[in-house]
């Protein structure tokens, strides 16, 4: 439509002064009006892609290399594992003495919030960065220790070069951490994504599991699943309790594996020992060293450390790289929590 025609159309149309001209212009342009001619139909919007593999983050970006799961089954990374799916992808290796176990335990908590949706519209993939040693048998044993050998959760191995390529494409590969070949320093985060929509985000193993479950179960599904009940600003808390540094550490680093309730709640029992009054049951010097370097104490075959290792599914306590202040804060919080009445405890049941 030429400028003169628009000018004549505006003059001939009586609309309110404010916004009238703008409405006329928008209408004219939207319907493609021309003087003396009928309106021409607007072009159709492109059809949204739904996991066809042609998206920007599709088959032309992600490798389609073959991986093997804990049951010995082969899967193509793109075609079989992520195409058109909402996924959580993290890196592990079964001999890890650092945070792999913590990350797996935290994902087990996320799984409890997702329930039977795992394997249906949400999928977990834990990929080994030590594929030469992590055979399907080793991966299956590792998963079983956490109760994580579940439908919808695959522990995967493959060729080293293929796994490196996947890590690079996912942004989970850091050359600076690979120079010394220290696997314990691998990139420590989870990639959460919806391949069909191209939405990807990094998650932390220290994140609140309910929050992560909401990201996977709602956000990445474009909020398809409504909240279980209506919420209102009027019901928001008027006071938010400040947490001590020790409580923050316990929630982020310890709560996936430990409780502080004297094992009174069977449903809440974790994969590690309960810590109620642990300061009265263990010598402070032993506890401080255990929190600082559990891997070294196990290597030295400390009798108490070895006994706990054998008692709790042969799962090694990870070295959480805690400094002296962290250790003091954490032990103080556990002592404070243990002294509270059970119904007043802040983290007894997660």
N, C-alpha and C positions, 0 to 999 in steps of 0.2 A: 504494500500500500504506500503511495507516495505522500509526501508531507502536505500537499495541497488538499488531497482527499481527506486526510485526517482533520485538517483545519476546518473544512466545510462540514464534516460530520459532527465535530464539536459544536459548531455554531448552531446546527439544526437540532441539537438534542438539549432538552431542558432537564438539568440535574442540579442537585444542591451545589452551591458554590464550592464548599469545602469537599474536596475529593471527587467532585463530579467529573472534571476533565480527566483525572487520573483513571477513574473507573472506565470512562469511554475509551481511552487509549488502550488500556489493558484488554478490554473486550475486543476492540478492533484487531489488535495484534494477535490475540489468542485464537480468534476464529478466522484469521487470514482474509478479512473483508477487502473487497476492491469495488470501486465505483462501478455500478451497472452490472456487477457479476454476483452470483450466489456464493455463499461461503464454501470454502474448500476444507475438507476434513483435516484435523490436526494429525501429524504423524504419530503412530503408535509408539508407546514407550518400549524400550527393549525388555525382553523377558528376563527376569532375574535368574541367574544360574544357581543351581541347587546341587552342588557336588558333582558336576559333570567332568571335572578335571581340566576344564578350559579357563578357570579363574586365574587371576593374577598370581595367586599362591596355589597353583594347581600342579598338574603333571609336568608342565614346562619348568617348574621350579624345584619341586621335591623329587628326590631320587626314588626309583622304584626297585631298589636293591632287595635281595632276599634275606630275611631274618628267620631264625628258628626259635620257637618258644620252649617253655619248660616241659612240654609234653612231646617235644621232637617234631612238631608240625611246622611247615614252612609257610611264610607269609611275605608277600610283596609289601614293602613299606607304604607306598602310596595307594596302590589299588586295593589292598586287603585291610590295611590298618587305619589309615587316616582319611581316605576319600569320603567326603560327605559326612564326616563324623565329628562329634565333640569329644576331645581327648585330653588326657593328662599324660605328659611324657617327662620322665625323670631318668637320671643316670645313676647307676649303682655299680658295685662289684662286690662279690660275696665275701671276700677276705678283708673288706674295708674295716679299719679300726677307728674311723672318724665318724661322719654324720650320716652315712648311708642307712644305717639301721634306724636312726631317728627319723629320717625322711620316710622310710617305709612304714614305720609305726604311725607317723602322723597321717599318711595316706589311708591307713586302716581306719583311723578315726573319721576321715572324710567319707570313706565307704559306708560307715554306719549311718551317716546322715542321708546318703544317696539311696541306701537300701537296695531293692531289687532293680533299680534303674541302671546299676552297673552292669554293663554287658548288653544293655538295650539301647539307651540313647546317650550313655556316657561310657567311655572306655579308658582304662589305665594301661600304660606301657612303661615298664621299667627296663631300660636298655643297659646291658653290661658294657663297661669300658675296659673290661679285661676278658675279651672273648676267647683268648687262647686257653684260659684256665676255667672260665665259667661255662661249662658244658650244660646242656639241658638238665642233666641229673643234678648238678650243683645248684642250678637256679631253682629247681623244684624243691630241693631240700631247704634252700634259703627262704623261699616263699612260705613253706610249711611252718617254719619257725615262728612266723608272724601271723599265721592263720590267713595268709594272703593268696593262697593257691585257689583262686575263685574264678568263676565265669566272668569274663569281661576284663580280667587283669592278666596281662601277659608279661612274663619276664623273658627278655629276648637277648639272643646272642647272634653273632654273624662274623663275617670277615672284618678284620680290623680296619681296612681301608674303607669299607662300606659304612661302618659305624662312625668313623671320623667324618665322612661326607655328610651323614645325617646330622651329626652334631654341628657341623659348620652351617648347614642350611637352617637349622633351628636357632642359631645364635648361642649354642651351648658349648662352644669350643674356644678356648683362649690359648693362643700360641705361647704367651708368657708363662702359663701354668704347665705347659707340656714340655718345655725345654729340659727340665730335670727328670721328666718321666715319673714324677711323684703323683700317683693316682689319687692319693688322699686330698690333693689340692685341686681336684676337678671342679668345674663350675657347679656351684651348689644352688640350683634353683630348679623349679619345675616349669615346663611350658604348658600352658593351658590354651586350647584353641578350638575354633570351629572352622574346619577346612573349607566348608562350603561358602561361608560368609567372609572368610579371610581375616577373621578377628583372632588375634593371638596376644597373649599377655604372659608375663613372667610371674610365677608364684614363689613364695618362700616356704621352706620346710618348717619355719618357725611360725607360720601364719596360723591364725585361729581356724580349726578344721571346719567349723560351721560356715565361716566366711568363704573358705575355698569351695565347699560344697555348694554354696549359693552361686558362686561364680560359674561353676560347671553346670549346675542344674537349672539355673535361671538366666543369668546374664548372657551366657554364650548361646542360649536357646532363644535369644531375643525376647526374654521375659515371657515365654510361652506358658510357663507354669506359674500360676498365681500363688501368692503367699497363702498359707493355710488359714489365716484369719485376718480380718481387717485391722489395720493399725491406725492410730490417730495421734496427732501431735499433742493433743490434750493428755495422752497417757504417757508421754515421755517422762523419764525420771527428772526430778528437779535437783537431784544431788548425785554426782558421780564420784565414787570413792577413788581416792588416789592410791595407786598400788606402789608398794615399796620396790626397790630394785631386785630384792630377793624374790618377791612374788612374780615379778615379770620374768625373771630367769626360770623359775619353776614352771610357769605356764608355757613358756616358749621352748624350753629345752628338756624338761623332765616329765611333764604331765602325760605325754603320749605313752610312757612306759611305767610310770609310778603313780601311786596314790598316797594320801596321808589320812587314812581312815581306819587303820588297824585291820584291814581286810574285812570290814563289817558289811560292805556292799559287794556281793559276789559279782553282780552285773558290771561293776565298774573296775574289777581287777584288771591290772595291766600285765605286760609281759616281763616286768621286773619286780623286785621286792617292794612291799609297802614300806614307807619311810616314817611312819609314826614313831616318835621318840627314838629315832635312829641315833641321835647324839648321846643317848643313855645306853644304847646297846653296843656302840662301837667307840673305841678310843678316838679322841679328837684328832690326834696326829695321823692315825690311820685314815680317817675320813678325809682329811684335808689332802693327803697324798692321793687317795683314790679318786677324788674329784679332779685332781690336777693331771695325773698320768695313769689312768687305769690300764692302758695298753702295755705300759712298761711293767706294771705290777703283775699282770697276767703272764707276760713273757718271763718274768722272774719266778713264776709259779708260787706267788704268795698264797698260802693255804686258804685264807678266807676268800680271796678273789677267785681261786680255782673252784672252790666249793659252790660259790654263787653261779659261776659260769656253767657248771654241770647241772645245777638245780633248775636254772631258768633257760632251758632249751638250747644250751650252748651258744647263747647270744652274748657277744662281748659288749661290755659297757663302752660306748664310744668316747673318744677323747674330744671333749667339747671346747678345748682351748680356753679354759677358764683361768683368769688371773687371780691373784690373792684376794682382791676386793670382791670379785664375783663369788669366790668360795665362801668368804665370810658372810656375805649378804645372803647367799643361798641357805647356809646352815642356820643362820639366825631366823630366817623365815620358816624353815621346817620346824624349828623348836617352838616358835610362836604359834604356828598352826596346830601343832600337836597338843599344845596346852589349852586350846579353845574347846568348849563343848562341841560335840559332834555337829549339832544343828547350826552352829555359828561359824563353822569352817568355810573358807572361801574357795578352796579348790579340792575339797574332799571327793566330790563327785563331779566329773566333767561332763 
